[in-house]
């Protein structure tokens, strides 16, 4: 499933092992496209999304189902 961001989000950045990097944040921009990956979550979120954008601060993000509904819309 693919989702489009409808509300900008500021999130902490994580390293390759899923640990937050102190004092480093990035943005998920409105209009960015993400694909849901149900193979497993790295940091305990309900939903794992992989970025389909070349200019994104994140390769992937995780969030609760509530945050997904508030910040993204299903497009495919």
Steps between C-alpha positions, in 0.01 A plus 500: 500500500619853421431811706538874444593734785227760562650668809867588551669307779823564692649175631820392674753330274609141570819313418511175302424301814185697582643710784417872514791729417516769773398849385450401135161553338359492151180586319242296315361745247147538370459317169778248564415140405557199724448124467384283789726208588336233717808276529586630845553817694841612626412739783162373620259710294169357379576595139832503308519724191787509248567824316455511123652851484855593398509821705366372833670529839401138575532166322225360723277602789277324752192626679177402669183427303358826642794705365466329162134604477574858606799560272457279192241402243487169316561549126553145367 
